[in-house]
């Protein structure tokens, strides 16, 4: 008996050739790593040096360069350069904030892991402290037991000596004298 083909929710999802196949979306992690790279790059002396050289070259080109090759007028206050720097800053600020948010998330996870590790260390330390106390108590009991054994042995020796003396006194009185 032939089964009817499954459709909808009954069919397992797999590699189906569909007309409207989904394009893979870039992962959030990749974009996050990109924002961190931008934030790290913008915070370096190299970036500041390159940006400074770029601005100096722009200003020099548009002030001392040939009139027909100038593209930003110094009389207007280098409007295009101002626009470019504003655009760079408007993109840099949110990217830096995104990178800081990712770092905050990582810090939060690290703090939670540190807290859990500290709790485990505290529990281990408390366990070891209880074990040390138990060992000390056992040693004290053993020492008390050893002392009582020593005392008992001494008492037994004393009793044996007395018995030997008594026995010698009895046998000594009964024994013929020569």
Secondary structure, DSSP 8 states (H G I E B T S, - for coil): -------GGGS-------TT-------HHHHHHHHHHHHHHHTSHHHHHHHHHHHHHHHHHHHHS-GGG--S-GGGT-HHHHHHHHHHHHHHHHHHHHHHHHHHHHHHHHHHHHHHHHHHHHHHHHHHHHHHHHHHHHHHHHHHHHHHHHHHHHHHHHHHHHHHHHHHHHHHHHS---
